[in-house]
Amino acid sequence: MNQPRIRSIATLKWITDMLSRLSPYWLWILFALPALGILNDALTSTDPKALKHALHPTGEFAARFMIIAMIATPLGMILKGWRGPRWLKKNRRYFGVAAFGYAALHLLFYMMHEGTLSKILAEVTHFDIWTGWLAFLIFLPLAATSFDGAVKAMGPGWKSLQRWVYGAAVLTLLHWAAKDGWEGIAPALVHFTPLAILEGYRVWYWYLRPHPARAT
């Protein structure tokens, strides 16, 4: 094995070791930093389009955190024994809640930008708008049950509810891609294609791959 590759693997292991030691409180601080910057720019800027400009980064962070939470399981299936995927699986609920937080901020900026209820209702039938609303409505029960007490109280039903995140992911992809007359399709595909590939591998592994014949 050549030296650059050895150094790359060592660096990756160091990063995963460092992440495994982060407490949830440090994670929440890291999650909040982009939001603080976006809020500061939106609320202090003299640009009349500041609220509109804040829509894109908040929506993108919501999608990114959701994708990170969703890739934890298939990534762990591929990189068996690696600490990084194990750490992601352990903390994916935090990423999911962060995704909801940025989605809520995205919605807040949208409503502030529109200004009136009549404008909001006038756009609700647009494809790029109702897909976003529906994705957010799916996020609500997922975020509301993302704590230990809900997991214990709901039992197996908790996982069934959380599977609705796949619907939210598809709607988020469509919402992002369709914005501004489908100008968002390229960045949306860049973000969601790795998730689609990993989930495709997961489906293949569990349902389509050939299994060795069992001994009778």
Backbone as ProteinMPNN parsed JSONL, in Angstrom:
{"seq_chain_A": "MNQPRIRSIATLKWITDMLSRLSPYWLWILFALPALGILNDALTSTDPKALKHALHPTGEFAARFMIIAMIATPLGMILKGWRGPRWLKKNRRYFGVAAFGYAALHLLFYMMHEGTLSKILAEVTHFDIWTGWLAFLIFLPLAATSFDGAVKAMGPGWKSLQRWVYGAAVLTLLHWAAKDGWEGIAPALVHFTPLAILEGYRVWYWYLRPHPARAT", "coords_chain_A": {"N_chain_A": [[0.857, -1.194, 0.0], [0.625, 2.209, -0.907], [2.255, 5.205, 0.355], [0.729, 7.72, 0.34], [-1.913, 6.73, 0.361], [-1.966, 5.354, 2.766], [-1.65, 7.491, 4.536], [-4.043, 8.861, 4.003], [-5.995, 7.04, 4.897], [-5.29, 6.95, 7.59], [-5.83, 9.583, 8.316], [-8.61, 9.669, 7.884], [-9.453, 7.825, 9.816], [-8.667, 9.217, 12.084], [-10.396, 11.403, 11.986], [-12.893, 10.13, 12.263], [-12.558, 9.029, 14.8], [-12.378, 11.366, 16.311], [-14.926, 12.458, 15.86], [-16.487, 10.518, 17.101], [-16.123, 11.119, 19.738], [-17.451, 13.44, 20.17], [-19.868, 15.168, 22.008], [-23.491, 15.269, 22.16], [-24.124, 17.954, 22.636], [-22.048, 19.49, 21.542], [-22.462, 18.767, 18.936], [-24.966, 19.974, 18.418], [-24.225, 22.627, 18.558], [-22.516, 22.816, 16.339], [-24.383, 22.217, 14.339], [-25.999, 24.447, 14.543], [-24.488, 26.649, 13.77], [-24.401, 27.406, 10.894], [-27.079, 28.287, 10.651], [-27.185, 30.47, 12.376], [-25.522, 32.284, 11.064], [-26.95, 32.642, 8.658], [-29.369, 33.689, 9.621], [-28.443, 36.091, 10.759], [-27.521, 37.471, 8.475], [-29.927, 37.682, 7.034], [-31.59, 39.205, 8.689], [-30.267, 41.544, 9.232], [-29.413, 42.662, 6.903], [-29.587, 45.201, 4.374], [-30.515, 44.693, 1.925], [-33.286, 44.366, -0.147], [-34.038, 41.869, -1.035], [-33.146, 40.074, 0.781], [-34.456, 38.172, 2.402], [-35.406, 36.391, 0.486], [-32.987, 35.477, -0.522], [-32.15, 34.012, 1.644], [-33.644, 31.746, 1.549], [-32.61, 29.694, -0.1], [-30.096, 28.657, 1.09], [-31.062, 27.695, 3.596], [-32.934, 25.766, 2.851], [-31.245, 24.024, 1.459], [-29.48, 23.135, 3.473], [-31.321, 21.784, 5.073], [-32.007, 19.648, 3.378], [-29.487, 18.432, 3.107], [-28.813, 17.6, 5.736], [-30.882, 15.782, 6.129], [-30.255, 13.874, 4.167], [-27.765, 12.96, 5.11], [-28.581, 11.735, 7.481], [-30.064, 9.653, 6.393], [-28.266, 8.099, 4.932], [-26.835, 6.639, 6.705], [-27.385, 3.896, 7.447], [-27.165, 2.282, 4.936], [-24.525, 2.988, 4.313], [-23.141, 1.929, 6.451], [-23.523, -0.752, 5.882], [-21.906, -1.128, 3.694], [-19.346, -0.219, 4.481], [-18.346, -1.997, 6.577], [-17.536, -2.348, 9.973], [-16.268, 0.095, 10.157], [-15.804, 3.103, 11.963], [-16.988, 5.553, 11.356], [-19.555, 5.243, 9.869], [-20.876, 3.866, 11.956], [-20.95, 5.795, 13.926], [-22.553, 7.683, 12.647], [-24.986, 6.262, 12.499], [-25.568, 6.082, 15.191], [-26.055, 8.727, 15.812], [-27.965, 9.655, 14.051], [-30.549, 10.514, 14.514], [-30.22, 13.035, 15.578], [-29.26, 14.402, 13.356], [-31.521, 14.202, 11.774], [-33.39, 15.757, 13.234], [-32.093, 18.203, 13.064], [-32.342, 18.595, 10.328], [-35.107, 18.988, 10.173], [-35.265, 21.357, 11.669], [-33.909, 23.222, 10.021], [-35.595, 23.066, 7.827], [-37.924, 24.151, 8.92], [-37.013, 26.742, 9.399], [-36.534, 27.494, 6.77], [-39.171, 27.481, 5.803], [-40.219, 29.516, 7.397], [-38.781, 31.781, 6.474], [-39.748, 31.799, 3.878], [-42.475, 32.405, 4.26], [-42.249, 34.921, 5.453], [-41.063, 36.286, 3.36], [-43.1, 36.191, 1.397], [-45.104, 37.571, 2.709], [-47.975, 38.02, 2.966], [-50.99, 36.182, 3.741], [-52.674, 35.7, 1.613], [-51.0, 35.736, -0.64], [-49.437, 33.514, -0.103], [-51.34, 31.442, -0.172], [-52.111, 31.678, -2.811], [-50.027, 30.569, -4.179], [-49.918, 27.958, -3.433], [-50.784, 25.853, -4.984], [-48.882, 25.5, -6.906], [-46.454, 23.401, -8.387], [-43.767, 23.306, -7.415], [-44.15, 24.386, -4.95], [-46.247, 23.075, -3.451], [-45.108, 20.567, -3.177], [-43.027, 21.095, -1.428], [-44.463, 21.949, 0.869], [-45.847, 19.573, 1.485], [-43.722, 17.821, 2.021], [-42.74, 19.047, 4.336], [-44.906, 18.709, 6.078], [-44.801, 15.956, 6.408], [-42.408, 15.787, 7.747], [-43.074, 16.784, 10.262], [-44.411, 14.87, 12.169], [-42.302, 13.046, 12.261], [-40.153, 14.461, 13.367], [-41.311, 15.152, 15.795], [-41.406, 12.762, 17.146], [-38.822, 12.031, 17.603], [-37.285, 11.257, 19.931], [-36.089, 9.554, 22.869], [-38.165, 8.68, 24.584], [-40.429, 8.564, 22.929], [-39.639, 6.609, 21.143], [-39.554, 4.327, 22.779], [-42.205, 4.251, 23.671], [-43.708, 3.9, 21.338], [-42.745, 1.574, 20.234], [-42.426, -1.054, 17.828], [-43.879, 0.402, 15.986], [-42.65, 2.841, 15.727], [-40.496, 2.675, 13.928], [-41.911, 2.129, 11.6], [-43.288, 4.524, 11.249], [-41.105, 6.256, 10.883], [-40.229, 5.492, 8.396], [-41.551, 7.016, 6.593], [-39.886, 9.015, 5.913], [-38.7, 8.512, 3.49], [-40.617, 9.219, 1.611], [-40.691, 11.958, 2.183], [-38.132, 12.618, 1.363], [-38.218, 12.195, -1.439], [-40.135, 14.11, -2.154], [-38.809, 16.418, -1.316], [-36.626, 16.406, -3.066], [-38.027, 16.822, -5.516], [-39.208, 19.305, -4.969], [-36.942, 20.948, -4.713], [-35.715, 20.574, -7.237], [-37.648, 21.605, -8.98], [-37.779, 24.305, -8.554], [-37.751, 27.756, -9.564], [-38.481, 27.347, -12.282], [-37.487, 24.733, -12.854], [-34.766, 25.068, -12.635], [-33.324, 24.187, -10.549], [-32.669, 21.55, -10.828], [-30.15, 20.392, -11.381], [-28.346, 20.913, -9.053], [-29.96, 19.601, -7.164], [-29.955, 16.918, -8.02], [-27.237, 16.371, -7.776], [-26.959, 16.301, -5.012], [-28.807, 14.309, -4.207], [-28.313, 12.006, -5.693], [-26.117, 10.353, -4.667], [-27.435, 9.358, -2.361], [-29.543, 7.937, -3.553], [-28.1, 5.946, -4.882], [-26.886, 4.564, -2.746], [-29.163, 3.695, -1.338], [-30.231, 2.116, -3.318], [-28.318, 0.112, -3.399], [-28.808, -0.979, -0.9], [-31.396, -2.045, -1.204], [-30.834, -3.939, -3.184], [-29.062, -5.607, -1.771], [-30.651, -6.737, 0.264], [-32.872, -7.81, -1.028], [-32.494, -8.564, -3.753], [-29.997, -9.673, -4.374], [-28.202, -12.669, -5.183], [-28.602, -15.449, -3.06], [-26.688, -17.833, -1.256], [-27.477, -21.289, -1.503], [-29.31, -22.768, 1.115], [-28.256, -25.179, 3.461], [-29.871, -28.296, 3.824]], "CA_chain_A": [[0.0, 0.0, 0.0], [1.49, 3.369, -1.001], [2.229, 6.105, 1.5], [-0.409, 8.645, 0.359], [-3.141, 6.046, 0.754], [-1.852, 5.088, 4.206], [-1.929, 8.756, 5.232], [-5.466, 9.161, 3.842], [-6.745, 6.158, 5.8], [-5.007, 7.392, 8.958], [-6.57, 10.834, 8.522], [-10.026, 9.33, 8.0], [-9.659, 7.197, 11.129], [-8.546, 10.265, 13.101], [-11.625, 12.183, 11.934], [-13.984, 9.341, 12.844], [-12.308, 8.94, 16.246], [-12.723, 12.66, 16.895], [-16.376, 12.588, 15.828], [-17.092, 9.603, 18.076], [-15.99, 11.692, 21.074], [-18.254, 14.642, 20.277], [-21.127, 15.013, 22.712], [-24.599, 15.888, 21.419], [-24.134, 19.405, 22.797], [-21.161, 20.026, 20.521], [-23.134, 18.564, 17.65], [-25.987, 20.994, 18.241], [-23.531, 23.887, 18.271], [-22.09, 22.746, 14.942], [-25.58, 22.3, 13.507], [-26.613, 25.788, 14.625], [-23.628, 27.711, 13.241], [-24.888, 27.969, 9.619], [-28.344, 28.982, 10.857], [-26.903, 31.773, 12.986], [-25.01, 33.155, 10.009], [-28.039, 32.952, 7.73], [-30.288, 34.591, 10.321], [-27.812, 37.397, 10.88], [-27.535, 38.123, 7.163], [-31.294, 37.975, 6.615], [-32.252, 40.174, 9.552], [-29.502, 42.798, 9.329], [-29.084, 43.166, 5.574], [-30.45, 46.239, 3.795], [-30.946, 44.196, 0.62], [-34.712, 44.017, -0.092], [-34.196, 40.458, -1.373], [-32.385, 39.288, 1.759], [-35.241, 37.011, 2.825], [-35.411, 35.439, -0.625], [-31.654, 34.873, -0.589], [-32.002, 33.08, 2.763], [-34.411, 30.535, 1.271], [-31.813, 28.631, -0.708], [-29.203, 27.931, 2.012], [-31.793, 26.957, 4.63], [-33.478, 24.565, 2.216], [-30.157, 23.108, 1.129], [-29.018, 22.498, 4.715], [-32.351, 20.815, 5.48], [-31.844, 18.461, 2.53], [-28.196, 17.786, 3.397], [-28.895, 16.882, 7.011], [-31.753, 14.635, 5.924], [-29.5, 12.88, 3.401], [-26.757, 12.379, 6.0], [-29.281, 10.815, 8.383], [-30.571, 8.496, 5.66], [-27.214, 7.246, 4.368], [-26.107, 5.959, 7.777], [-27.539, 2.435, 7.39], [-26.504, 1.657, 3.782], [-23.083, 3.204, 4.391], [-22.644, 0.937, 7.398], [-23.532, -2.061, 5.227], [-20.771, -1.179, 2.766], [-18.106, -0.02, 5.233], [-18.52, -2.758, 7.814], [-16.444, -2.232, 10.915], [-15.745, 1.459, 10.219], [-16.436, 3.861, 13.033], [-17.762, 6.651, 10.806], [-20.961, 4.863, 9.722], [-21.463, 3.529, 13.265], [-21.215, 7.072, 14.59], [-23.708, 8.27, 11.972], [-26.187, 5.535, 12.921], [-25.828, 6.428, 16.584], [-26.464, 10.133, 15.931], [-28.768, 10.085, 12.903], [-31.745, 11.241, 14.949], [-29.837, 14.44, 15.715], [-29.226, 14.963, 12.011], [-32.905, 14.326, 11.329], [-33.987, 16.912, 13.897], [-31.469, 19.372, 12.46], [-32.984, 18.764, 9.013], [-36.418, 19.604, 10.42], [-35.039, 22.732, 12.107], [-33.606, 24.065, 8.852], [-36.808, 23.105, 7.008], [-38.81, 25.118, 9.571], [-36.442, 28.061, 9.126], [-36.797, 27.703, 5.352], [-40.583, 27.826, 5.694], [-40.397, 30.831, 8.025], [-38.286, 32.794, 5.537], [-40.671, 31.831, 2.74], [-43.683, 33.115, 4.671], [-41.874, 36.322, 5.645], [-40.817, 36.855, 2.035], [-44.388, 36.386, 0.735], [-45.674, 38.708, 3.423], [-49.399, 37.938, 3.271], [-51.587, 34.858, 3.604], [-53.259, 35.572, 0.275], [-49.92, 35.385, -1.561], [-49.035, 32.137, 0.196], [-52.393, 30.558, -0.672], [-52.153, 31.758, -4.267], [-48.935, 29.761, -4.733], [-49.894, 26.629, -2.843], [-51.059, 24.83, -6.006], [-47.726, 25.37, -7.787], [-45.775, 22.123, -8.127], [-42.576, 23.485, -6.589], [-44.555, 24.843, -3.623], [-46.981, 22.069, -2.672], [-44.198, 19.478, -2.815], [-42.326, 21.527, -0.223], [-45.402, 21.903, 1.989], [-46.131, 18.179, 1.843], [-42.516, 17.292, 2.658], [-42.664, 19.592, 5.691], [-45.94, 18.06, 6.888], [-44.297, 14.625, 6.754], [-41.344, 15.987, 8.73], [-43.605, 17.141, 11.58], [-44.487, 13.739, 13.112], [-40.996, 12.41, 12.394], [-39.372, 15.242, 14.332], [-41.992, 15.126, 17.095], [-41.184, 11.46, 17.8], [-37.391, 11.723, 17.558], [-36.661, 11.248, 21.258], [-36.085, 8.201, 23.42], [-39.457, 8.325, 25.141], [-41.333, 8.196, 21.832], [-39.174, 5.326, 20.598], [-39.992, 3.269, 23.696], [-43.662, 4.204, 23.752], [-44.293, 3.448, 20.068], [-42.279, 0.225, 19.917], [-42.166, -1.282, 16.395], [-44.553, 1.42, 15.182], [-41.778, 3.996, 15.521], [-39.766, 2.48, 12.677], [-42.868, 2.25, 10.504], [-43.508, 5.956, 11.049], [-39.898, 6.896, 10.377], [-40.035, 5.159, 6.981], [-42.13, 8.08, 5.787], [-38.822, 9.923, 5.492], [-38.426, 8.284, 2.068], [-41.539, 10.088, 0.889], [-40.229, 13.335, 2.355], [-36.926, 12.798, 0.542], [-38.635, 12.329, -2.844], [-40.794, 15.404, -2.28], [-37.769, 17.443, -1.195], [-35.919, 16.395, -4.345], [-38.877, 17.461, -6.517], [-39.343, 20.712, -4.573], [-35.678, 21.613, -5.037], [-35.474, 20.517, -8.672], [-38.642, 22.367, -9.739], [-37.776, 25.737, -8.243], [-37.314, 28.682, -10.622], [-38.635, 26.741, -13.593], [-36.629, 23.552, -12.929], [-33.345, 25.416, -12.636], [-32.664, 23.533, -9.424], [-32.556, 20.112, -11.028], [-28.748, 19.95, -11.319], [-27.87, 20.763, -7.664], [-30.76, 18.6, -6.458], [-29.457, 15.595, -8.389], [-25.901, 16.213, -7.19], [-27.111, 15.946, -3.603], [-29.628, 13.128, -3.957], [-27.84, 10.813, -6.407], [-25.432, 9.409, -3.751], [-28.439, 8.699, -1.519], [-30.252, 6.959, -4.387], [-27.193, 4.823, -5.137], [-26.741, 3.796, -1.506], [-30.425, 3.014, -1.052], [-30.338, 1.06, -4.316], [-27.482, -1.002, -2.92], [-29.498, -1.583, 0.246], [-32.483, -2.876, -1.751], [-30.215, -5.09, -3.853], [-28.461, -6.495, -0.77], [-31.656, -7.458, 1.044], [-33.954, -8.436, -1.78], [-32.206, -8.966, -5.123], [-28.743, -10.38, -4.567], [-28.345, -14.135, -5.064], [-28.214, -16.005, -1.765], [-26.269, -19.231, -1.357], [-28.508, -22.254, -1.106], [-29.173, -23.204, 2.498], [-28.135, -26.627, 3.657], [-31.087, -28.875, 4.395]], "C_chain_A": [[0.89, 1.241, 0.0], [1.266, 4.328, 0.16], [1.059, 7.091, 1.492], [-1.706, 7.978, 0.807], [-3.124, 5.735, 2.239], [-2.186, 6.344, 4.998], [-3.409, 9.11, 5.151], [-6.317, 8.326, 4.792], [-6.544, 6.587, 7.247], [-5.769, 8.67, 9.282], [-8.048, 10.564, 8.712], [-10.328, 8.696, 9.349], [-9.586, 8.235, 12.235], [-9.823, 11.083, 13.154], [-12.773, 11.428, 12.586], [-13.81, 9.17, 14.35], [-12.721, 10.233, 16.948], [-14.24, 12.843, 16.947], [-17.046, 11.718, 16.876], [-17.037, 10.158, 19.487], [-16.843, 12.952, 21.253], [-19.549, 14.346, 21.033], [-22.237, 15.649, 21.877], [-24.614, 17.41, 21.523], [-23.216, 20.075, 21.777], [-21.775, 19.867, 19.138], [-24.173, 19.653, 17.404], [-25.367, 22.352, 17.95], [-23.092, 23.923, 16.811], [-23.288, 22.876, 13.997], [-26.12, 23.723, 13.44], [-25.784, 26.873, 13.949], [-24.095, 28.259, 11.886], [-26.179, 28.766, 9.79], [-28.126, 30.372, 11.45], [-26.394, 32.762, 11.942], [-26.099, 33.579, 9.037], [-29.026, 33.932, 8.361], [-29.715, 35.994, 10.425], [-27.852, 38.155, 9.554], [-28.946, 38.549, 6.77], [-31.917, 39.125, 7.396], [-31.52, 41.509, 9.645], [-29.198, 43.412, 7.974], [-30.08, 44.239, 5.133], [-30.943, 45.84, 2.402], [-32.426, 43.813, 0.705], [-34.988, 42.552, -0.417], [-33.489, 39.541, -0.386], [-33.146, 38.042, 2.202], [-35.283, 35.948, 1.731], [-34.075, 34.724, -0.736], [-31.458, 33.843, 0.523], [-32.743, 31.771, 2.521], [-33.523, 29.392, 0.8], [-30.91, 27.921, 0.3], [-29.943, 27.153, 3.095], [-32.39, 25.674, 4.055], [-32.407, 23.543, 1.908], [-29.632, 22.403, 2.373], [-30.034, 21.478, 5.221], [-32.201, 19.523, 4.69], [-30.561, 17.715, 2.876], [-28.246, 17.003, 4.7], [-29.796, 15.661, 6.89], [-31.012, 13.52, 5.197], [-28.472, 12.191, 4.284], [-27.41, 11.37, 6.945], [-29.69, 9.534, 7.661], [-29.474, 7.566, 5.144], [-26.517, 6.41, 5.439], [-26.181, 4.443, 7.649], [-26.875, 1.82, 6.162], [-24.995, 1.849, 3.788], [-22.449, 2.21, 5.349], [-22.61, -0.46, 6.81], [-22.33, -2.222, 4.306], [-19.445, -1.122, 3.521], [-18.214, -0.696, 6.596], [-17.28, -2.624, 8.702], [-15.865, -0.838, 11.041], [-16.517, 2.247, 11.259], [-17.333, 4.968, 12.501], [-19.228, 6.306, 10.619], [-21.635, 4.505, 11.042], [-21.828, 4.805, 14.024], [-22.433, 7.747, 13.969], [-25.004, 7.601, 12.422], [-26.563, 5.909, 14.353], [-26.446, 7.818, 16.706], [-27.419, 10.591, 14.83], [-30.042, 10.809, 13.317], [-31.451, 12.724, 15.131], [-29.798, 15.118, 14.344], [-30.645, 15.152, 11.472], [-33.603, 15.528, 11.941], [-33.395, 18.203, 13.341], [-32.068, 19.654, 11.084], [-34.345, 19.434, 9.178], [-36.255, 21.066, 10.831], [-34.757, 23.663, 10.943], [-34.798, 24.142, 7.906], [-37.801, 24.114, 7.587], [-38.324, 26.545, 9.326], [-36.673, 28.455, 7.667], [-38.251, 28.147, 5.134], [-40.85, 29.211, 6.279], [-39.939, 31.944, 7.091], [-39.215, 32.927, 4.33], [-41.919, 32.647, 3.088], [-43.4, 34.602, 4.89], [-41.655, 37.014, 4.302], [-42.132, 37.125, 1.3], [-45.178, 37.508, 1.401], [-47.129, 38.584, 3.818], [-49.912, 36.518, 3.036], [-52.147, 34.653, 2.199], [-52.195, 35.187, -0.758], [-49.487, 33.925, -1.36], [-50.05, 31.158, -0.376], [-52.448, 30.554, -2.195], [-51.103, 30.861, -4.908], [-48.995, 28.3, -4.319], [-50.159, 25.528, -3.864], [-49.902, 24.658, -6.985], [-46.935, 24.119, -7.396], [-44.587, 22.286, -7.185], [-42.908, 23.95, -5.177], [-45.26, 23.735, -2.84], [-46.116, 20.863, -2.335], [-43.412, 19.827, -1.55], [-43.211, 21.493, 1.009], [-45.639, 20.47, 2.448], [-44.931, 17.527, 2.521], [-42.423, 17.771, 4.107], [-43.697, 18.945, 6.603], [-45.53, 16.642, 7.29], [-43.227, 14.732, 7.827], [-41.899, 16.186, 10.138], [-43.703, 15.949, 12.534], [-43.155, 13.026, 13.284], [-40.141, 13.135, 13.428], [-39.98, 15.159, 15.727], [-41.755, 13.827, 17.849], [-39.706, 11.075, 17.829], [-36.734, 11.902, 18.924], [-36.895, 9.879, 21.88], [-37.45, 7.768, 23.95], [-40.446, 7.881, 24.072], [-40.95, 6.845, 21.247], [-39.67, 4.173, 21.47], [-41.504, 3.124, 23.694], [-44.285, 3.611, 22.489], [-43.863, 2.039, 19.686], [-41.995, 0.065, 18.435], [-42.819, -0.237, 15.493], [-43.677, 2.625, 14.895], [-41.021, 3.87, 14.203], [-40.685, 2.611, 11.469], [-43.146, 3.718, 10.195], [-42.3, 6.617, 10.412], [-39.637, 6.575, 8.908], [-40.683, 6.19, 6.054], [-41.083, 9.087, 5.329], [-38.473, 9.723, 4.019], [-39.358, 9.124, 1.197], [-41.136, 11.54, 0.98], [-39.005, 13.617, 1.495], [-37.282, 12.997, -0.929], [-39.281, 13.692, -3.069], [-39.797, 16.554, -2.184], [-36.962, 17.553, -2.484], [-36.734, 17.127, -5.415], [-39.044, 18.953, -6.239], [-38.101, 21.511, -4.975], [-35.486, 21.68, -6.552], [-36.398, 21.459, -9.443], [-38.576, 23.874, -9.506], [-37.213, 26.543, -9.408], [-37.361, 28.032, -11.996], [-37.678, 25.591, -13.855], [-35.147, 23.897, -13.073], [-32.586, 24.721, -11.509], [-32.397, 22.063, -9.635], [-31.117, 19.613, -10.891], [-28.242, 19.844, -9.877], [-28.665, 19.734, -6.875], [-30.252, 17.195, -6.756], [-28.064, 15.342, -7.824], [-25.998, 15.75, -5.745], [-27.798, 14.598, -3.409], [-29.148, 11.875, -4.675], [-27.052, 9.865, -5.5], [-26.403, 8.67, -2.839], [-29.169, 7.619, -2.309], [-29.388, 5.732, -4.642], [-27.069, 3.937, -3.902], [-28.026, 3.049, -1.151], [-30.677, 1.898, -2.07], [-29.508, -0.153, -3.929], [-28.166, -1.725, -1.772], [-30.621, -2.5, -0.225], [-31.913, -4.131, -2.414], [-29.707, -6.095, -2.824], [-29.522, -7.342, -0.079], [-32.633, -8.256, 0.194], [-33.554, -9.032, -3.133], [-30.934, -9.795, -5.295], [-28.966, -11.893, -4.436], [-27.826, -14.611, -3.718], [-27.742, -17.453, -1.959], [-27.344, -20.165, -0.858], [-28.254, -22.719, 0.323], [-29.084, -24.732, 2.565], [-29.41, -27.156, 4.302], [-30.703, -29.949, 5.407]], "O_chain_A": [[1.813, 1.333, 0.809], [0.247, 4.279, 0.85], [0.439, 7.293, 2.536], [-2.5, 8.571, 1.536], [-4.153, 5.839, 2.906], [-2.904, 6.289, 5.997], [-3.977, 9.608, 6.123], [-7.246, 8.837, 5.416], [-7.486, 6.593, 8.039], [-6.292, 8.826, 10.386], [-8.682, 11.15, 9.59], [-11.352, 8.999, 9.959], [-10.335, 8.165, 13.21], [-10.293, 11.426, 14.239], [-13.536, 11.999, 13.364], [-14.79, 9.164, 15.095], [-13.325, 10.211, 18.02], [-14.78, 13.321, 17.945], [-18.046, 12.114, 17.473], [-17.805, 9.732, 20.35], [-16.949, 13.474, 22.363], [-20.244, 13.378, 20.724], [-21.968, 16.466, 20.996], [-25.068, 18.087, 20.6], [-23.566, 21.111, 21.212], [-21.622, 20.732, 18.276], [-24.253, 20.196, 16.302], [-25.92, 23.14, 17.183], [-23.271, 24.93, 16.127], [-23.212, 23.564, 12.979], [-26.636, 24.152, 12.408], [-26.325, 27.918, 13.587], [-24.18, 29.478, 11.734], [-26.358, 29.803, 9.151], [-28.799, 31.331, 11.072], [-26.783, 33.93, 11.936], [-26.163, 34.742, 8.638], [-29.465, 34.886, 7.717], [-30.424, 36.976, 10.205], [-28.179, 39.342, 9.52], [-29.145, 39.642, 6.238], [-32.675, 39.922, 6.843], [-32.098, 42.501, 10.09], [-28.768, 44.563, 7.9], [-31.261, 44.188, 5.477], [-31.704, 46.579, 1.777], [-32.79, 43.003, 1.557], [-36.065, 42.045, -0.104], [-33.258, 38.368, -0.678], [-32.552, 36.975, 2.36], [-35.205, 34.752, 2.014], [-34.021, 33.524, -1.007], [-30.682, 32.902, 0.361], [-32.496, 30.787, 3.217], [-33.669, 28.256, 1.252], [-30.942, 26.692, 0.372], [-29.507, 26.067, 3.478], [-32.355, 24.623, 4.695], [-32.618, 22.341, 2.07], [-29.365, 21.202, 2.336], [-29.655, 20.428, 5.739], [-32.261, 18.432, 5.257], [-30.559, 16.485, 2.93], [-27.773, 15.869, 4.762], [-29.511, 14.619, 7.48], [-31.127, 12.352, 5.568], [-28.318, 10.972, 4.219], [-26.87, 10.29, 7.185], [-29.666, 8.453, 8.249], [-29.718, 6.377, 4.938], [-25.691, 5.558, 5.112], [-25.155, 3.768, 7.732], [-26.074, 0.9, 6.322], [-24.258, 0.979, 3.323], [-21.355, 1.706, 5.098], [-21.766, -1.272, 7.189], [-21.799, -3.323, 4.155], [-18.529, -1.891, 3.231], [-18.178, -0.036, 7.634], [-16.145, -2.766, 8.248], [-15.054, -0.59, 11.933], [-17.726, 2.081, 11.416], [-18.34, 5.295, 13.129], [-20.085, 7.007, 11.158], [-22.815, 4.795, 11.239], [-22.871, 4.883, 14.673], [-23.256, 8.32, 14.683], [-25.998, 8.275, 12.694], [-27.743, 6.036, 14.68], [-27.262, 8.064, 17.594], [-27.661, 11.79, 14.687], [-30.563, 11.628, 12.56], [-32.307, 13.572, 14.876], [-30.242, 16.255, 14.188], [-30.934, 16.14, 10.798], [-34.329, 16.244, 11.251], [-34.11, 19.189, 13.165], [-32.276, 20.811, 10.716], [-34.696, 20.337, 8.419], [-37.023, 21.922, 10.391], [-35.3, 24.766, 10.879], [-35.0, 25.164, 7.25], [-38.447, 24.848, 6.84], [-39.124, 27.446, 9.075], [-36.971, 29.612, 7.369], [-38.517, 29.076, 4.372], [-41.622, 29.987, 5.715], [-40.638, 32.945, 6.934], [-39.44, 34.027, 3.825], [-42.361, 33.482, 2.298], [-44.227, 35.447, 4.547], [-42.015, 38.178, 4.126], [-42.276, 38.162, 0.651], [-45.84, 38.296, 0.727], [-47.495, 39.006, 4.915], [-49.351, 35.759, 2.246], [-52.094, 33.546, 1.663], [-52.469, 34.391, -1.656], [-49.21, 33.206, -2.32], [-49.677, 30.161, -0.994], [-52.792, 29.54, -2.802], [-51.265, 30.437, -6.052], [-48.208, 27.486, -4.802], [-49.791, 24.377, -3.629], [-49.939, 23.752, -7.818], [-46.772, 23.823, -6.212], [-44.416, 21.494, -6.258], [-42.048, 23.916, -4.297], [-44.912, 23.479, -1.687], [-46.348, 20.199, -1.324], [-43.163, 18.965, -0.707], [-42.775, 21.062, 2.076], [-45.633, 20.182, 3.645], [-45.09, 16.771, 3.48], [-42.071, 16.999, 4.999], [-43.409, 18.66, 7.765], [-45.868, 16.179, 8.379], [-43.139, 13.88, 8.712], [-41.255, 15.794, 11.111], [-43.129, 16.004, 13.621], [-42.897, 12.457, 14.344], [-39.488, 12.505, 14.259], [-39.258, 15.103, 16.723], [-41.889, 13.793, 19.073], [-39.377, 9.911, 18.057], [-35.741, 12.618, 19.052], [-37.788, 9.14, 21.466], [-37.844, 6.615, 23.78], [-41.21, 6.937, 24.278], [-41.812, 6.038, 20.899], [-40.149, 3.162, 20.956], [-42.027, 2.01, 23.714], [-45.283, 2.895, 22.568], [-44.54, 1.378, 18.898], [-41.386, 0.947, 17.83], [-42.37, -0.015, 14.369], [-43.92, 3.355, 13.934], [-40.913, 4.837, 13.449], [-40.284, 3.144, 10.435], [-43.231, 4.112, 9.032], [-42.441, 7.441, 9.508], [-38.902, 7.303, 8.24], [-40.387, 6.224, 4.859], [-41.353, 9.916, 4.461], [-38.001, 10.653, 3.364], [-38.943, 9.67, 0.175], [-41.217, 12.279, -0.001], [-38.854, 14.715, 0.96], [-36.716, 13.865, -1.594], [-39.001, 14.354, -4.068], [-39.927, 17.553, -2.893], [-36.651, 18.653, -2.939], [-36.193, 17.961, -6.141], [-39.024, 19.767, -7.162], [-38.207, 22.613, -5.512], [-35.134, 22.731, -7.087], [-35.988, 22.048, -10.443], [-39.253, 24.636, -10.197], [-36.33, 26.089, -10.136], [-36.419, 28.142, -12.78], [-37.118, 25.479, -14.946], [-34.368, 23.091, -13.581], [-31.356, 24.675, -11.514], [-31.942, 21.384, -8.715], [-30.886, 18.533, -10.348], [-27.749, 18.783, -9.495], [-28.11, 19.062, -6.006], [-30.13, 16.373, -5.849], [-27.748, 14.217, -7.437], [-25.216, 14.908, -5.302], [-27.408, 13.827, -2.532], [-29.543, 10.772, -4.298], [-27.294, 8.659, -5.552], [-26.218, 7.483, -2.57], [-29.393, 6.519, -1.805], [-29.884, 4.606, -4.622], [-27.138, 2.711, -3.998], [-27.977, 1.899, -0.712], [-31.258, 0.865, -1.737], [-29.931, -1.295, -4.106], [-28.108, -2.951, -1.684], [-30.782, -3.605, 0.294], [-32.429, -5.234, -2.237], [-29.899, -7.301, -2.985], [-29.317, -8.536, 0.139], [-33.165, -9.269, 0.647], [-34.234, -9.939, -3.612], [-30.813, -10.543, -6.266], [-29.82, -12.335, -3.667], [-26.74, -14.222, -3.289], [-28.333, -18.203, -2.735], [-28.044, -19.859, 0.107], [-27.121, -23.025, 0.693], [-29.751, -25.454, 1.823], [-29.959, -26.538, 5.214], [-31.579, -30.569, 6.011]]}, "name": "protein", "num_of_chains": 1, "seq": "MNQPRIRSIATLKWITDMLSRLSPYWLWILFALPALGILNDALTSTDPKALKHALHPTGEFAARFMIIAMIATPLGMILKGWRGPRWLKKNRRYFGVAAFGYAALHLLFYMMHEGTLSKILAEVTHFDIWTGWLAFLIFLPLAATSFDGAVKAMGPGWKSLQRWVYGAAVLTLLHWAAKDGWEGIAPALVHFTPLAILEGYRVWYWYLRPHPARAT"}
